[in-house]
Amino acid sequence: MAVRKAGRIAAAVAAAALVAGGAAACGPEDLTGGGGDKGSASESTSAAGPEAKEPPAGTDALAKAPATVKGGVITVGDPAAAHVVKLYEDPRCPICKKFEETGARALVKPVAEGRVKVEYTLASFLDKNLGGHGSVNAANALRASVEAGKFPQFHAAVFANQPESETEDAYTAAFLLKIADKVGGLRGAEFDKSVKNVTYKKWVGEAMQAFTDDGMQGTPTVVIDGEKVEGNVLFDEAAFSKKLKASGIS
């Protein structure tokens, strides 16, 4: 997977990459600056945004999968699972959305059955590249969803509602709460407060630092039991399923 390191990733270029089967990745301009913050992330939370879409079918299959936080990483699945898939994403990255709509679906069954756990590292460099606070706001809300016991469902819903252009700073607090309305049992006083106040902003910085410390150069990056997955296999559910089986995850 070739990694693009240009500062601003034009929507037309990203669209071309998707047409080519995901042969490119979203890349940071540089890997310094924590969460890419340009001020208070809550400054961009006034717009209500569009109407939220329903999360994809099958999301509830992971409803019973535990989600835990250690450092800047969110882990979904049985902590004792024999296999580990590390997944590095930025909520505003359109190539990550492409992966979530395709290859990532092959992970649902083995995670639900306890055969593999997924370690999510949520980057936020696209805020620095493109301006705005959408990645920080979304990562903060995703962290808050762990406390509510709804991370897998909300994670799927966030990517399902990603704007068509990554230059659009759509992930405001108001829109994230609209998305949360589509996940049964997620909305509540604590979750809503965390989203509105960007309670986990410090954690978002820790997650970005974890991305940097792991030497990542772009998103999505997928590592199965220590082996980085390359190429368009990420963007085909059947092909990625075969890759998982080849790694012993059947």
Secondary structure, 3 states (H helix, E strand, C coil): CEECCCCCCCHHHHHHHHHCCCCEEECCCCCCCCCCCCCCHHHHCCCCCCCCCCCCCCHHHHCCCCEEEECCEEEECCCCCCEEEEEEECCCCHHHHHHHHCHHHHHHHHHHCCCEEEEEEECCHHHHHHCCCHHHHHHHHHHHHHHCCCHHHHHHHHHHCCCCCCCCCCCCHHHHHHHHCCCCCCCCHHHHHHHHHCCCHHHHHHHHHHHHHCCCCCECEEEECCEECCCHHHHCHHHHHHHHHHCCCC
